[in-house]
Amino acid sequence: MSATPRSRTRALLLGAAAAVVVAVVVALITYLPGRDERTPTDGASQTAPATPEPTPPSPSTAGPAPSAGFPDATTTGVPDGTNLVQSDKLTIDEDGTVIDGLEIHGNVVVEADDVVIRNSRIVMTSGKIAIRVKGDNFVMEDSEIDGQGRANPAIAYNGYTLRRVDIYNVAEGPRIAGGDVTIEDSYIHDLVQRGDNHTDVIQVMSGENIVVRGNNLQAYNPETGIYGNAAFMFGEDSGPVSSCTVEGNLMNGGNYTVNGGGSGTEGAACDFRNNTVQGDFRYGAKAHIGPNATWDDSNIVLGAEKPDDD
């Protein structure tokens, strides 16, 4: 029996509807998330956006820390593994004496010539000056001075060499009066304020044949926030100053990091070159340099420089 026209029409409509349903299902399966890694035709990504690359630091903050390459606690002081024998304070009166591997509690007075202290530590449990040099050609190397809030100054006054020495917790660093002094590759830091003391890392009061080279001189104490007076203070407080070279040092802190004109004089002759000044000073990088001193263009000041007072 043949189908009626109405039956044939109903069948055609049902077939068309079924085809539409199949097409929709196929389309849904094709673009169902997780079923295919193809990117949708609208360009939107189905994966999480990549984390943006961090913005590189500006040139002023990029690169190694300012103190990189300068002496610190790892390159100065008593070498690791050194066994120290405890000693009371010392007075050395025999020429050519060599002290090696002592921890000296108290101060040291050097009355002889050509004395050497190496691989040793001075802990200032008593006294005012950690090392008082009265002889000639004293050498301290690979050693430490722990001022314990004393040591005013750490060493005085002439005829000495400090090499790879770690000096800390002192009221004053080395003082120079009379000359023939070399301080090199040493780390002087964490000074303490005692009363109205000026707190200089190094102070030159007189002398000739003075070399301060390749040191890390920190007048600013980050633990206490005290600026100190200067990393390098020089003047003719007790006599002329000549043949004085200050080069290749990292210096920081102070009212002025480098301050000349001690006792109001302007004759002190020091040459400053290849030094790096950090920015933790109160007023400026240098002041009162005077007409006989030179400040070479090789000296650089890091950070925001405050006005100098020349």
C-alpha positions in Angstrom: 0.0 0.0 0.0 1.6 3.3 -1.0 2.0 6.2 1.4 -0.3 9.1 1.3 1.1 12.6 0.5 0.6 13.6 4.1 2.7 10.6 5.3 5.5 11.4 2.8 5.6 15.0 4.0 5.9 13.9 7.7 8.7 11.5 6.9 10.7 14.2 5.1 10.3 16.6 8.0 11.4 14.0 10.5 14.5 13.2 8.4 15.5 16.8 8.1 15.1 17.3 11.8 17.3 14.3 12.5 20.0 15.6 10.2 20.0 19.0 12.0 20.4 17.2 15.4 23.3 15.1 14.1 25.1 18.2 12.8 24.7 20.1 16.1 26.0 17.1 18.1 29.0 16.7 15.8 29.8 20.4 16.1 29.6 20.3 19.9 31.9 17.2 20.0 34.4 19.0 17.7 34.8 22.0 20.0 34.1 20.5 23.3 37.0 21.7 25.7 39.6 19.0 26.3 38.6 17.0 23.2 40.8 18.8 20.8 43.9 21.0 21.1 43.0 23.1 18.1 42.6 26.8 18.8 39.0 28.1 18.3 38.4 30.0 15.2 37.8 33.2 17.2 41.4 33.2 18.3 40.8 32.9 22.0 43.3 30.5 23.7 42.0 27.6 25.7 45.2 27.4 27.8 46.1 29.6 30.7 47.9 32.8 29.7 51.7 32.7 30.1 53.2 34.6 33.1 54.6 37.9 31.8 58.3 38.3 31.9 59.5 40.5 34.8 60.5 44.0 33.8 64.4 44.2 33.9 65.7 46.5 36.6 66.9 49.9 35.5 70.6 50.3 34.9 71.1 52.1 38.2 69.9 49.1 40.2 71.1 46.2 37.9 74.3 44.3 38.4 76.3 43.3 41.4 75.9 45.0 44.8 78.1 48.0 45.3 80.2 46.2 47.8 81.0 43.3 45.4 84.8 42.8 45.0 85.7 44.8 48.1 86.9 43.3 51.4 84.4 41.8 53.7 84.2 39.3 56.6 85.0 36.5 54.2 88.2 37.9 52.9 89.6 39.5 56.1 90.3 38.5 59.7 91.3 35.2 61.1 91.2 32.4 58.5 88.5 29.8 58.9 89.8 26.7 60.8 92.5 28.6 62.7 92.8 27.4 66.3 93.4 30.3 68.7 95.1 30.1 72.0 93.8 32.6 74.6 96.2 35.2 76.0 96.1 38.1 78.3 97.1 41.6 77.2 100.6 41.9 75.8 103.6 44.2 75.8 106.0 43.2 73.1 109.6 44.5 73.7 111.7 42.1 71.6 112.6 43.1 68.0 111.3 40.7 65.3 108.7 39.0 67.5 106.0 37.1 65.6 102.6 36.4 67.2 100.6 33.8 65.4 97.3 32.2 66.4 96.5 34.1 69.6 93.2 35.5 71.0 94.4 38.4 73.1 92.0 39.7 75.7 93.0 43.2 76.4 95.3 45.6 74.6 98.7 45.2 72.9 101.6 47.6 73.3 104.4 47.2 70.7 107.7 48.7 72.0 110.0 46.8 69.6 110.7 47.0 65.9 109.7 44.6 63.1 106.9 42.9 65.1 104.3 40.8 63.3 100.9 39.7 64.5 99.0 37.4 62.2 96.1 34.9 62.3 95.1 36.4 65.7 92.2 38.3 67.3 92.3 41.1 69.8 89.2 41.3 72.1 89.2 44.6 73.9 88.1 43.6 77.4 90.2 46.5 78.9 92.2 49.5 77.8 91.6 52.4 75.5 93.8 51.8 72.4 93.7 48.3 71.0 97.3 48.4 69.6 99.7 51.1 70.6 102.7 51.1 68.3 105.9 52.6 69.7 108.4 50.8 67.5 108.9 50.8 63.8 107.6 48.6 61.0 104.8 46.8 62.8 102.7 44.5 60.7 99.2 43.0 61.4 97.7 40.7 58.8 94.8 38.2 58.5 93.7 39.2 62.0 90.8 40.9 63.8 90.2 43.7 66.3 86.9 43.4 68.2 86.7 46.7 70.1 83.8 45.6 72.4 82.7 49.2 72.3 86.2 50.4 73.3 89.2 50.9 71.1 89.5 54.6 70.7 91.4 54.4 68.4 91.9 50.8 67.2 95.6 51.4 66.4 97.9 54.4 66.8 99.9 56.2 65.6 102.6 55.6 63.0 105.0 53.0 61.6 102.5 50.3 61.0 100.9 48.2 58.2 97.4 46.6 58.3 96.7 43.9 55.7 93.4 41.9 55.5 92.4 43.0 59.0 88.8 43.0 60.1 88.1 45.8 62.6 84.7 46.2 64.2 82.8 47.3 67.4 85.4 50.1 67.8 84.7 53.7 68.8 87.4 54.9 66.3 89.3 53.1 63.6 93.1 53.5 62.9 94.6 56.9 63.7 97.6 58.2 61.9 100.0 60.8 63.3 103.6 60.7 62.1 103.2 58.7 58.9 104.8 55.6 57.5 101.4 53.8 57.5 99.8 51.4 55.0 96.3 50.1 55.4 95.2 47.8 52.6 92.6 45.1 51.8 91.0 45.6 55.2 87.4 45.8 56.4 86.5 48.4 59.1 82.9 48.5 60.0 80.1 48.6 62.7 81.7 51.5 64.6 80.0 52.5 67.9 79.2 56.0 69.1 80.6 56.9 72.5 79.4 60.2 73.9 80.2 63.0 71.5 83.1 61.2 69.9 83.5 61.9 66.2 83.7 58.3 65.1 86.0 58.3 62.1 86.9 55.0 60.3 90.4 56.4 59.6 91.7 59.7 60.8 95.0 61.3 59.6 96.3 64.0 61.9 99.9 64.4 60.5 102.6 62.5 58.7 103.9 61.4 55.3 104.2 58.1 53.4 100.5 57.2 54.0 98.8 54.7 51.8 95.1 53.6 52.2 94.3 51.2 49.4 91.6 48.7 48.5 89.7 48.8 51.8 86.0 48.7 52.8 85.6 51.7 55.1 82.1 51.9 56.6 81.3 54.8 58.9 77.6 54.2 58.6 76.3 51.5 61.0 73.1 50.0 59.6 72.4 48.3 62.9 72.3 51.5 64.9 71.5 54.0 62.1 74.5 56.1 63.2 76.3 57.9 60.3 79.5 58.5 62.1 81.7 61.5 61.3 83.7 60.3 58.3 85.1 57.2 56.6 88.3 59.2 55.9 89.1 62.3 58.0 92.3 64.1 57.3 93.9 67.4 58.4 96.9 68.9 60.0 95.8 68.6 63.6 99.3 67.8 64.8 101.5 68.6 61.8 101.8 68.6 58.0 100.3 65.9 55.8 102.0 64.9 52.6 102.6 61.9 50.3 99.2 60.6 51.2 97.4 58.3 48.7 93.8 57.1 49.1 92.8 54.8 46.2 90.6 51.9 45.3 88.5 52.0 48.5 84.8 51.5 49.1 83.7 54.2 51.5 80.4 54.9 53.1 78.7 57.0 55.8 79.7 60.0 57.8 78.4 63.5 57.9 80.7 63.8 54.9 82.3 60.5 53.8 85.6 62.2 53.1 86.3 65.2 55.2 89.4 67.4 55.2 90.6 70.5 57.0 91.2 69.0 60.4 91.7 71.9 62.9 90.7 74.3 60.2 93.8 73.8 58.1 93.9 73.5 54.3 97.4 72.4 53.7 96.9 68.6 54.0 98.0 67.0 50.7 96.1 63.7 49.9 95.4 62.3 46.5 92.1 60.5 46.0 91.5 58.2 43.0 89.5 55.2 42.0 87.4 55.3 45.2 83.7 54.4 45.3 81.5 56.3 47.7 78.1 54.8 48.7 75.2 57.0 49.5 74.7 56.6 53.3 76.2 60.0 54.2 74.3 62.8 56.0 75.4 65.8 54.0 77.6 64.8 51.1 80.4 62.6 49.7 83.2 65.0 50.4 84.0 68.4 52.0 86.9 70.7 52.8 89.3 68.9 50.5 91.6 71.9 50.4 93.9 73.3 47.6 96.7 70.8 48.2 94.6 67.7 47.9 93.3 66.2 44.6 90.0 64.5 43.9 90.4 62.6 40.7 87.5 62.1 38.2 88.0 58.4 38.7 86.2 58.6 42.1 82.5 57.8 41.8 79.5 58.4 44.1 76.7 55.9 44.0 73.0 56.8 44.5 71.6 60.2 44.8 74.5 62.5 45.5 73.9 65.3 48.0 75.7 68.6 47.4 79.4 68.6 48.4 80.8 71.4 50.5 84.2 72.3 49.1 
